[in-house]
Amino acid sequence: MKYDVVVVGGGPAGSVTARFAAEKGAKVLIVERRQEIGVPVLCGEGISRKIDDWGMLEGKRWIASTMEGARIYSPDKTCVTLSADVAGNETGYVVYRDIFDQELARRAVKAGAEIMLNTTATGLIKKDNEIKGVKVKQFNEEFEIQTDIVVGADGVESKVGEWAGINTCLKPTDLETCAQYTLTNVECSDAYCDFYLGKEIAPGGYIWVFPKGKDVANVGIGILASFSESGMAKKLLDKFIESDHRLKKGEPVRFLAGAVPVSLPVETVRDHLVLVGDAARHVDPITGGGLTHCLEGGKIAGEVIGEAVEKQDFTKEILMKYETGWKNAFGGKLKRNYAVKEIMLDMDDKTFNMLADSLKDYKFEELSTYSLIKALVLKHPTLLMKLKPLMKMSKEV
């Protein structure tokens, strides 16, 4: 078996990369270890309306609900409301992730890519320390697939990256453990995503409530692994649901658990190798959301890979156009938000309450991170030294 490109992982980042590489004329294969694209769902299912401008999906079948904005609650329940245009990557739509993923895969196939399900990558083929392909296992059969470029779209702590010599291990302070219910028989009277902060309810993270219909919602939690013990995320989530009048009568129709990186990105390019999506750590370090970035990064990766195939040049120097591209598109934001995450870890609940009280009446329709930080510093001059580096970074993004 011989392909120009083998993509390991059939999630959104893998499918989008495959599609745009195939559209450039590359012969592309996606290998996916599961038996169905998009299942099981491992996501809060929120995404920005920014994707409307990209034309990556057809129809609206993948949309569960359209959001008007977000509400952020401090530990004392002070509410800060943001419109959808400025609320970030998690609030444009709540999607059906299984349908969403399958639609992206369909578009990849339409462009010419092939998909091999129930197929697990087990290693890289190397000759003279140069990547020549992928070793895989399908059912009980092991075989090799020759390829010029391997794309690691295999998620957190990427094995593909590790096999290529990239350090993909995450520190506990850079990894969030997550749990989520999809609850029915809950009150979702308005189209807002709700976020709840506090070291008591979600240490190092937050709880979210994403409406999927008038009586269905995704209710989840993410907490830093450095603060987490076995089963802690589910226990804290159960406790929150039981205390909330909208949610406590809800019944689960789905439960999922997983982990997301909340770190700086890793090295994403080697000779014959590219990492995308969670494998590249293209996840917002504050929210843990990565859907929007993985689509944007996947498109850049696919186009660069297509050019490499056209030129028959698979060196790091050629593929570095991808790394330059994603850094220009959203790299500055990831770097800034990682700094914000580190600052937030030092804040106690009293500080969160103070900040929320300062911002509850702020006119967020004209929000920028720079203007937000400036407003906080004007009201709380003691924060100047802590937030000054972020002001400089926000000017540059």
Phi, psi and omega in degrees: 000134183219126177227158172290320185222132170243122179259120180266103181120123183257026174283186183304314181298317180294316182294318181293318176300314180299317182299309187286334172290318180294323179296337177275359177104001180286146173273114193237138173235132171259126172252128184233126185288337180274169183270356179210133177296132174086359183232133357285156178288130179230070190191152172286342173076026174257145179207153182285150174291351177307331183293343179301329184278353188264343177063033183271343183233150176251148177070188182231011185299335183278351182269123175275317180200153178256130186264143176270342181168198181223151173239131178248125183251128175282173180304327178270013176073016169296133188252131173247123184254134179237140175287161184298328183294336185239004188277355175103192191285350191256005196235002180286305178228150161256128190246164166271102190297326179297314179293319179303309180297319182291328176292319177295320178294321178299318179294325177295316179295320178300328179281348177122357180286154174249155180234134175239109182274170179053035185233117183255127174288132182244353179170173177257146172271127180231146174222124185053041179064019178248133182291128182239352181168194184230136171270134182224164175227125177238117190056241180253010183259129176254136179205174184243145177239118178282141179200157178272329181224131173255132176251119175273105176239040191256023167082197186303138181050057184311126175289323178301314177298318180298317180297333180273000178094011177269135179285104183255005179287143182249140172288152178304332179282353180244019181223132176252133171267137189231152173217145182209137169256146158260115184254139170249164184067040176241164181269116175232074189279343180222166188264063177233139169274134182249138179234134183239123181255156175150136182290340177282320185270331183205079184300123179074013181204220181196168172252142179235151173230111182247111179294137175242007182166182186293337181223021180229138179209148167274125180236115187220174180217144171230129178227148180297138180299332180292341178257357192260145169243169182304125178077003186293320182300313180296319180298315180293323179293316178300319180295319179295313182300318181295332182270352185259125185295331180286332193252337193293341176268000181290152177240135183285135171249353177199143172226139178217157177218150181187199181215149177227146176281139174232058188235180168287153178298157175266176169299128188249000184220136167224173171305128176067014186217140176221139173250138181226163175064219180300328179299328176271356184063042176274060183235137179296120183294342178274309187267339187076008180272134182228358185300311183297314181294324183290329176290314181296315179293322179297320178297315179298315181299313182299318181293319179293318178298319177301319178294321179297320179294319177301318182274349185055042178232113187245024182283161178303323182301319178288314183289343178298343175301328177294311181298318176298321182295311181290328177296320178291326184284313184211006181297320179297322179294318179298318180296316179295316183289334173294320177296321177298316180302315181296321178293317182297330180296335180272356183270137175267175183297328178298320179292318177301318178297318180297315181294318179297320178298324180290330189257354188298334180251011182289140181277092188281356179299337179247033186291135161224156180300322181297313182293327178295312180296320179299318179296320179296317182293322179297322182276331181228081183304336181294344179275355187305309185296325182287323187262351183304315178300326180290327178298317179294315180297322182291329176294329185275340183279000000 
